[in-house]
């Protein structure tokens, strides 16, 4: 059962009601409209839903709208349901397939994405949220960090967006509910204070496909358009000097519903995976010894399983 747009009291009451599995923690979706009215509220409420163990739901979205990529990413990182609402024939398959396997099984992180603590203090940063994946067969956490360009004085902010925000929240200024900078000027992440990361990691820019080592700080490549986004994977460096990035074609690159087992050796990773029969899967790792990306490709077998090795000497660079 799902609770839809319920209050905090209803959410707490759901702790005593076993059938409640999800909670729609957003207002009604409207395409191409006032994303500052949706995205911060959704992620803030999800701090409560995740704390009590109920999966959130962002409401349906259109993959074909201007921010269809962002909407799909946010839905996926929520670790809840992904609802597609495009009219028949208008959905964008390339976007939707980034959320799931070819058979429709969602590829999700371990927990719901929530705002960085820094989002509740004065800042000049994109609105930034994070979540992670974690495994039993490799040490460390894989952090997924998404930032969205929300700014009060952005020149592309339309009167329609401003009016929608006022009407939605009964005339209250959005700045009363979340910290909303006039302009985004700071693109950096403090790995320790923002994410609890100590030491070095590999920062993989999901949009550009570039990767590099990061120590102490990482940064989004600036994205200046209103509602545009940046997306980083911060992957732990293993004892063999490699960072396993996973499946770069998906928003969640290291989902447990894709990677059944990963075995590390001195020069690479041997991977067992699952998926739809005939599904092509590309796997990626990063070699910190020479700064190269290591690629390997495989196809899921007729029984829904497959295997591949990615490492030094046996993968295309």
N, C-alpha and C positions, 0 to 999 in steps of 0.2 A: 504494500500500500504506500502511496505517496501523499504527503501533506503539501498542499499547494498554497503558497503565500500566507501561511499561518503565522501567528505571532510567536514571540519568544516563549510565552507560557505553554502554547500548544507543542512547541518543540521539546520543551523539558518534560511535558506530560507523556510524550512519545517514548520516553525511556521505559515506561511501564507497559508499552503496547508492542508486543513482538512483531505483529504484521507490518509496522512502519519501517520501511527500508530506505526511502528517499524523501527529500524535502526540497520543494522548489523554492530556492532562496534568491529569486530575482523577481523584478516587476515584469509585466507583460512585454515581450519583445516587439520592437518595431524596427523594421529594416532601415539601414542608412540614416539613423537618427541618434543624436546626442549620446554618444558612447560613454561620456562622463556620467550620465545618469544611470548607467548599468554596471559597468565593469568594477568600479571601486565598491559599490554596495554589495555586489555578488560575492566578491572575495572577502569582504569584511564579515558578512554574515556567515560565511563558510568557516570562519574561525570557531564559531559555536557549533555548527553541524559536525565538523571533524572532531571537535573535542568530545562530543557525546556519541560518536560512532555511527552517525547517519549520513549517507551519501547525499551530496547536493545535486540539484538539477538546475541548469541555467535557463531553461525554457528552450523551445525550438528556435532555430535560426535558419536563415537562407544562406547557403554556400555561395549563391550567385550575387549576393549584395556586395557593395564596395569593400566592406570589411569582412567578407566571408572567411578568409584565411584566419583572421584574428578570432572570429567567433568559434570556428572549429577548434583552434588551438586552446582557447579558454575552456571550452566544453571538455576537451580531452584531458587537460591538466586538472580539471575538477575531480577526476577519478570516478565520476558518476556517469549517468546516462548521457548519451550524445543524441540529441533530437534534431532531425533534419526536416525543415518545413518548406523547402522549395516547391513551387508548382511542378506538376509532372513535366518532365522533359527539360527543366531549367537547372537542375542540380549540377554542380561541377564535380565530376568524378575524381579528378586529380586531387582536389581538396579533401573530399570525403575519405578517399583511400589512405590518406595520411593518418587517419584516426584509428585504423583497424587493419586486420588481415584481409586477404581477398575473400574469405568466407564470412566476413562481417564481425568476427570476434574483436572486441575493442582491445587496444593496446594502451594500458593505463599505468600511471605511476603508483607508488605504494600508498600515497596519502593525497589529500586534497590540497591544491595550491592555495596559499594564503599570502597576504601582503607582507613584505619585509617590515620589521619593526620601524625602520626609518621612515616609512610612509606615514606614520602618525606624528611626525615632528616636521617643523618647517624644512623644506628642501626645494631644490630646483632640478629634480630628477624625473625621468619617466616614471609612470605608475608601475611599480615593479612587484611581481609575485614570484613565489618559488615553491617547488615540491621536489621529490627525489624518488629514486629507485635504489634498492639495496638487495644484495644476494647473499646466499649462504656459501657459494662456491668461489667467490672472489671477495676480497676485503674492500671496504670503503663504501661511500655513497656517490651516486651519480645525481648531481643537482641540475634541475631544469629551471632556468630563470628567464622569465619573460617580462619585457618592459613595453609600455604603451604610451604614446605621446598624447598626454592630456594636459592642456595649458589654457588658463583662463583668457589670456590675451592673444591667443594664436590668431593670425589674420584670416584663417579659413573657418573660424567659428562663425556659424550662420545665425541669423535671428531666429530661425526655426529651432535650432539646437538650444538656444538660450531660452526660448519660450517653452519648449518641451520640458526642460529641466525645472523651470518655475512651476509649471502646471503639475508635474509629476509629484513634486515634493511640497505642494500646498504653499507655494510662494517663498519657501525657504531657500536661501542661497546655498549652493552645494558646498561652499567653503565652510559652512557650519557643521558638515557631516564628514568631510575628509579634507586632508591637506591638498590643496589644488594650487600649484605654482602659477604665477603669471606667465612664465616662460620656462622651458626646459633647457638648462645650460650644463648640467652635470651628468655625465654618462657613465660614471665609474661605479664599481661595486667594491666594497671592502670585504674581502673574503671572510675574515674572522668575525667582524661585528655583524655583518649582514647575514652570513650563512653558517657561521661556526666552523669554517674550514681552516685548518692549520697546515702549514707547509704548502708545497706546490701541487698544482693540478694541471690538467690540460683543458684549455678553454676552446670549445668547438663552436664556431658561429654557424648555427643551423641554416641560416639564409644564404650565406656566402660559400659555405663549405670549407672555410679556412680554419686551421687549428694552430695553437701555439701554447707553450707553457705559460702559466700565470702563477706568480707568487705574491701574496699580500693583497693585490688588487687585480681586477679584471675590468673590462669596459665593453659596453655596447658600441658598435660602429654607429655614429650619429644617424638618426632617422628624423628628418625635420617635418614631414607632413603630419598634419593633424590625424590622430588615430592610427598612424603607422606604428610598427612594432619592431623590436629586436628580440632575438631568442638565442640564448646560450645554453650549451650543455657543459658542465664542469665535471670532468671525469677523473677519478683517482688514478694515480700512476702506480702500476704494479711492480713487484720486485724484479721483474725481467726488463724494466725500463719502458714498457709499453703501457698505453692507456687504451682500454677497450671502449670504443665509442658505441658500437652496436649497429643498428639499422638506420642509416641517415635519411631514408625515404619516409620515415614515420616521425610524428611529433615526439612520441616517447620512444627513444632509441633503444632502450634496454628493458622492454616489457617482459614479464615472466610468462605471458601467454605466447610469446615468440621464442624465447630462449629457455629451453628446458634444462640445459646444463652447459657449463663453460669450464673447460679444463686448461689450466695454464701450464706452459713449459718454458724453458729458458728463452725461446725465440718467438713465441706466439701463443695463440689460443685455439683449441679445438672445440667446436661448438656443435651442440645438438639442438635442433630447433623444430618447431611445429608450425603448421599452416595448412592452407588449402592445397590439395593435390595439384601439381603443375605450377604453383606460385613461385615466381622468381624472387629471391631474397639477396640483397647486397649487404655485405658486412664490412665494417670499417674499424681500423685501429690507428693509433698514432705512436710513432717511434720517437721517444724523447732524445735518443742518442744522436740522431741526425735530422730531426724535425720533419720527417716524411710521414705521409699518410699511406697506410697499407690497406689494400682493397681485396676482397674475395667475393665471389658470386656462387650461388647454388640454386637448385630448383627443388622444391618440396616434392617428395615421392608420392606414389599412389596411396600409401598408407597414412599420409598426413604428417610425416616426419622427414627430416633431412639432416645433413651434417656438412660442415665446412671448416677449413682451417684458415686462419689469417695470421700472418707473421712474417718475420724477416726471411727473405730468400725464396718464398713460395707464393708471394702475392704481388700483383701489379702495383707499382708506386706512381 
